[in-house]
């Protein structure tokens, strides 16, 4: 029997509110907590998405490892092309390196964190 369940994931960034707005647009989650240094998005599932302000934040340099990606999120979508188009409109960037073929798309959020859009 597990002794813990996942409560949330927190991403480092320079501007928590700006990055939270990006993910709020992308996921439909709502703002659950806000301060100058930390913002949490929630959807009632019990697993929140947090954003913490880090002084001198360095964005990951994916796919290189000069500044490693640290982590990435996989987001389930129904239509890969439509989801990518919206994510780009919300401020994501599509890097040239796309290892997933037609199975997933790698995008970078406005703070440089890689995340994947995955069908199904």
GROMACS elastic network, one bead per residue, 0.5 to 0.9 nm:
[ bonds ]
;  ai    aj funct       b0    kb
    2     5     6  0.74067   500
    4     7     6  0.87469   500
    6     9     6  0.81263   500
    6    46     6  0.81627   500
    6    47     6  0.63954   500
    7    46     6  0.61110   500
    7    48     6  0.64032   500
    7    49     6  0.89115   500
    8    46     6  0.77537   500
    8    49     6  0.55547   500
    8    50     6  0.70538   500
    9    47     6  0.76459   500
    9    48     6  0.65508   500
    9    49     6  0.51410   500
    9    50     6  0.59444   500
    9    51     6  0.84746   500
   10    40     6  0.82706   500
   10    48     6  0.83258   500
   10    49     6  0.58511   500
   10    51     6  0.52667   500
   10    52     6  0.67818   500
   11    16     6  0.87724   500
   11    49     6  0.79435   500
   11    50     6  0.61669   500
   11    52     6  0.62143   500
   11    53     6  0.87675   500
   11    71     6  0.85280   500
   11   113     6  0.83526   500
   12    15     6  0.89168   500
   12    16     6  0.80706   500
   12    50     6  0.86554   500
   12    51     6  0.59257   500
   12    52     6  0.50348   500
   12    53     6  0.60870   500
   12    54     6  0.60671   500
   12    57     6  0.74262   500
   12   111     6  0.86520   500
   13    16     6  0.61842   500
   13    19     6  0.75228   500
   13    51     6  0.66899   500
   13    52     6  0.60497   500
   13    53     6  0.52277   500
   13    54     6  0.57228   500
   13    55     6  0.83897   500
   13    57     6  0.59800   500
   13    58     6  0.80712   500
   13    59     6  0.78064   500
   13   111     6  0.61266   500
   13   112     6  0.88245   500
   13   113     6  0.89820   500
   14    18     6  0.89075   500
   14    19     6  0.86328   500
   14    52     6  0.78597   500
   14    53     6  0.51461   500
   14    54     6  0.55718   500
   14    55     6  0.66422   500
   14    56     6  0.74289   500
   14    57     6  0.56356   500
   14    58     6  0.84884   500
   14   111     6  0.74232   500
   15    18     6  0.55478   500
   15    19     6  0.63692   500
   15    20     6  0.86053   500
   15    36     6  0.87201   500
   15    37     6  0.81701   500
   15    38     6  0.89841   500
   15    51     6  0.82367   500
   15    52     6  0.78825   500
   15    53     6  0.59162   500
   15    54     6  0.82662   500
   15   111     6  0.82558   500
   16    19     6  0.53032   500
   16    20     6  0.59175   500
   16    21     6  0.85359   500
   16    34     6  0.88216   500
   16    35     6  0.88009   500
   16    36     6  0.76636   500
   16    37     6  0.67343   500
   16    38     6  0.59775   500
   16    39     6  0.58790   500
   16    40     6  0.88736   500
   16    50     6  0.83133   500
   16    51     6  0.50263   500
   16    52     6  0.56601   500
   16    53     6  0.56515   500
   17    20     6  0.50360   500
   17    21     6  0.61150   500
   17    22     6  0.87215   500
   17    34     6  0.78685   500
   17    35     6  0.86752   500
   17    36     6  0.80192   500
   17    37     6  0.87849   500
   17    38     6  0.78887   500
   17    39     6  0.63388   500
   17    51     6  0.77862   500
   18    21     6  0.51753   500
   18    22     6  0.64820   500
   18    23     6  0.89734   500
   18   110     6  0.83544   500
   19    22     6  0.50946   500
   19    23     6  0.64504   500
   19    24     6  0.85408   500
   19    51     6  0.71462   500
   19   109     6  0.77619   500
   19   110     6  0.66303   500
   19   111     6  0.68577   500
   20    23     6  0.51870   500
   20    24     6  0.58961   500
   20    25     6  0.85465   500
   20    31     6  0.80460   500
   20    39     6  0.67230   500
   20    40     6  0.74184   500
   20    41     6  0.70161   500
   20    49     6  0.84229   500
   20    50     6  0.76852   500
   20    51     6  0.65821   500
   21    25     6  0.61624   500
   21    26     6  0.85577   500
   21    31     6  0.87024   500
   22    25     6  0.53149   500
   22    26     6  0.63044   500
   22    27     6  0.87568   500
   22    87     6  0.85378   500
   22    90     6  0.62053   500
   22    91     6  0.70308   500
   22    92     6  0.83173   500
   22   109     6  0.76920   500
   22   110     6  0.75395   500
   23    27     6  0.58334   500
   23    28     6  0.77431   500
   23    29     6  0.76802   500
   23    41     6  0.82919   500
   23    49     6  0.86842   500
   23    90     6  0.87541   500
   23   109     6  0.83898   500
   24    27     6  0.53648   500
   24    28     6  0.51225   500
   24    29     6  0.51428   500
   24    30     6  0.63345   500
   24    31     6  0.76892   500
   24    41     6  0.71166   500
   25    28     6  0.56517   500
   25    29     6  0.77950   500
   25    87     6  0.84109   500
   25    90     6  0.69567   500
   26    29     6  0.82444   500
   26    83     6  0.85176   500
   26    86     6  0.77000   500
   26    87     6  0.63486   500
   26    90     6  0.73824   500
   27    30     6  0.88356   500
   27    75     6  0.84123   500
   28    43     6  0.79291   500
   29    32     6  0.88832   500
   29    41     6  0.57513   500
   29    42     6  0.54076   500
   29    44     6  0.87343   500
   29    48     6  0.88399   500
   29    49     6  0.87500   500
   30    40     6  0.84864   500
   30    41     6  0.53172   500
   30    42     6  0.54355   500
   30    43     6  0.62715   500
   31    34     6  0.73416   500
   31    39     6  0.74431   500
   31    40     6  0.60996   500
   31    42     6  0.63030   500
   31    43     6  0.87968   500
   32    39     6  0.76183   500
   32    40     6  0.54701   500
   32    41     6  0.52688   500
   32    42     6  0.56199   500
   32    43     6  0.86396   500
   32    48     6  0.85391   500
   33    38     6  0.77959   500
   33    39     6  0.55002   500
   33    40     6  0.50860   500
   33    41     6  0.71456   500
   33    42     6  0.86945   500
   34    37     6  0.80439   500
   34    38     6  0.59774   500
   34    40     6  0.65631   500
   35    38     6  0.52102   500
   35    39     6  0.61517   500
   36    39     6  0.78612   500
   36    52     6  0.89589   500
   36    53     6  0.78678   500
   37    51     6  0.81959   500
   37    52     6  0.56866   500
   37    54     6  0.80418   500
   38    50     6  0.70602   500
   38    51     6  0.55771   500
   38    53     6  0.62492   500
   39    49     6  0.84339   500
   39    50     6  0.56662   500
   39    51     6  0.52746   500
   39    52     6  0.67216   500
   39    53     6  0.89155   500
   40    48     6  0.64129   500
   40    49     6  0.55883   500
   40    51     6  0.63492   500
   40    52     6  0.88103   500
   41    48     6  0.56286   500
   41    49     6  0.51185   500
   41    50     6  0.62181   500
   41    51     6  0.85758   500
   42    45     6  0.74606   500
   42    46     6  0.76320   500
   42    47     6  0.70553   500
   42    49     6  0.65826   500
   42    50     6  0.87797   500
   43    46     6  0.75579   500
   43    47     6  0.77956   500
   43    48     6  0.71897   500
   44    47     6  0.75588   500
   44    48     6  0.81637   500
   45    48     6  0.77378   500
   53    57     6  0.80780   500
   54    57     6  0.53544   500
   54    58     6  0.89557   500
   58    61     6  0.88422   500
   58    67     6  0.73451   500
   58   111     6  0.87247   500
   58   112     6  0.86313   500
   59    67     6  0.71042   500
   59    68     6  0.86597   500
   59    69     6  0.80951   500
   59   111     6  0.60956   500
   59   113     6  0.67242   500
   60    63     6  0.85582   500
   60    64     6  0.84049   500
   60    65     6  0.79141   500
   60    66     6  0.79531   500
   60    68     6  0.53362   500
   60    70     6  0.74909   500
   60   111     6  0.84613   500
   60   112     6  0.57948   500
   60   113     6  0.60011   500
   60   114     6  0.77920   500
   61    64     6  0.54816   500
   61    65     6  0.63965   500
   61    66     6  0.64071   500
   61    67     6  0.52815   500
   61    68     6  0.63411   500
   61    69     6  0.67410   500
   61   112     6  0.74823   500
   61   113     6  0.84640   500
   61   114     6  0.89405   500
   62    65     6  0.67883   500
   62    66     6  0.86307   500
   62    67     6  0.78769   500
   62    68     6  0.69969   500
   62    69     6  0.61525   500
   62    95     6  0.82468   500
   62    97     6  0.86269   500
   62   108     6  0.85246   500
   62   112     6  0.82880   500
   62   113     6  0.80961   500
   62   114     6  0.69051   500
   63    68     6  0.82017   500
   63    69     6  0.78805   500
   63    95     6  0.87350   500
   63    97     6  0.71445   500
   63   114     6  0.88103   500
   64    67     6  0.73655   500
   64    68     6  0.70748   500
   64    69     6  0.85211   500
   65    69     6  0.73823   500
   67    70     6  0.84676   500
   68    71     6  0.84855   500
   69    72     6  0.69678   500
   69   112     6  0.86757   500
   69   113     6  0.64974   500
   69   114     6  0.68110   500
   70   113     6  0.83904   500
   71   113     6  0.78141   500
   71   114     6  0.78356   500
   71   115     6  0.85924   500
   72   113     6  0.67009   500
   72   114     6  0.54744   500
   72   115     6  0.50107   500
   72   116     6  0.74287   500
   73   113     6  0.87030   500
   73   114     6  0.73671   500
   73   116     6  0.62013   500
   73   117     6  0.85970   500
   74   115     6  0.58980   500
   74   117     6  0.60330   500
   74   118     6  0.65782   500
   75   115     6  0.75008   500
   75   116     6  0.60487   500
   75   117     6  0.50116   500
   75   118     6  0.59490   500
   75   119     6  0.84731   500
   76   116     6  0.84740   500
   76   117     6  0.60467   500
   76   119     6  0.56843   500
   76   120     6  0.59681   500
   77    80     6  0.63533   500
   77    82     6  0.89841   500
   77    83     6  0.66480   500
   77   117     6  0.63780   500
   77   118     6  0.58617   500
   77   119     6  0.50485   500
   77   120     6  0.63870   500
   78    82     6  0.85449   500
   78    83     6  0.78395   500
   78   118     6  0.82667   500
   78   119     6  0.56037   500
   78   120     6  0.63458   500
   79    82     6  0.54492   500
   79    83     6  0.60125   500
   79    84     6  0.85151   500
   79   118     6  0.88553   500
   79   119     6  0.66526   500
   79   120     6  0.89436   500
   80    83     6  0.52187   500
   80    84     6  0.60494   500
   80    85     6  0.85853   500
   80   102     6  0.85111   500
   80   103     6  0.85623   500
   80   104     6  0.73397   500
   80   105     6  0.75756   500
   80   117     6  0.67429   500
   80   118     6  0.69582   500
   80   119     6  0.61887   500
   81    84     6  0.51829   500
   81    85     6  0.61890   500
   81    86     6  0.87726   500
   82    85     6  0.51386   500
   82    86     6  0.63597   500
   82    87     6  0.86582   500
   83    86     6  0.52230   500
   83    87     6  0.60768   500
   83    88     6  0.85807   500
   83   117     6  0.74361   500
   84    87     6  0.50416   500
   84    88     6  0.61096   500
   84    89     6  0.85464   500
   84    92     6  0.86010   500
   84    94     6  0.86518   500
   84   105     6  0.75970   500
   84   107     6  0.81077   500
   84   117     6  0.73439   500
   85    88     6  0.52714   500
   85    89     6  0.62956   500
   85    90     6  0.87968   500
   86    90     6  0.61973   500
   86    91     6  0.87779   500
   86    92     6  0.87631   500
   87    90     6  0.50380   500
   87    91     6  0.64660   500
   87    92     6  0.54366   500
   87    93     6  0.81907   500
   87   107     6  0.82726   500
   87   109     6  0.85930   500
   88    91     6  0.51759   500
   88    93     6  0.59768   500
   88    94     6  0.75243   500
   88   107     6  0.83535   500
   89    92     6  0.70752   500
   90   110     6  0.89470   500
   91   108     6  0.88431   500
   91   109     6  0.69261   500
   91   110     6  0.59469   500
   92   107     6  0.62438   500
   92   108     6  0.54431   500
   92   110     6  0.57672   500
   92   112     6  0.86450   500
   93   107     6  0.56012   500
   93   108     6  0.50669   500
   93   109     6  0.66173   500
   93   110     6  0.74710   500
   93   112     6  0.84273   500
   94    97     6  0.85072   500
   94    98     6  0.86387   500
   94   105     6  0.82899   500
   94   106     6  0.67515   500
   94   108     6  0.62989   500
   95    98     6  0.71916   500
   95   106     6  0.72091   500
   95   107     6  0.63825   500
   95   108     6  0.71750   500
   97   106     6  0.80081   500
   98   101     6  0.65846   500
   98   104     6  0.83829   500
   98   105     6  0.65175   500
   98   106     6  0.61339   500
   98   107     6  0.88744   500
   99   104     6  0.82435   500
   99   105     6  0.80332   500
   99   106     6  0.79373   500
  100   103     6  0.53537   500
  100   105     6  0.62179   500
  100   106     6  0.76864   500
  101   104     6  0.65280   500
  101   105     6  0.75526   500
  102   105     6  0.75921   500
  103   117     6  0.88387   500
  103   118     6  0.65886   500
  103   119     6  0.68809   500
  104   116     6  0.63569   500
  104   117     6  0.55262   500
  104   119     6  0.67891   500
  105   115     6  0.82590   500
  105   116     6  0.54028   500
  105   117     6  0.52408   500
  105   118     6  0.68579   500
  106   114     6  0.64922   500
  106   115     6  0.57408   500
  106   117     6  0.66282   500
  107   112     6  0.88875   500
  107   113     6  0.82297   500
  107   114     6  0.56082   500
  107   115     6  0.54646   500
  107   116     6  0.61525   500
  107   117     6  0.77411   500
  108   111     6  0.75888   500
  108   112     6  0.51502   500
  108   113     6  0.52791   500
  108   115     6  0.60545   500
  108   116     6  0.85666   500
  109   112     6  0.51922   500
  109   113     6  0.53698   500
  109   114     6  0.64291   500
  109   115     6  0.71512   500
  110   113     6  0.75499   500
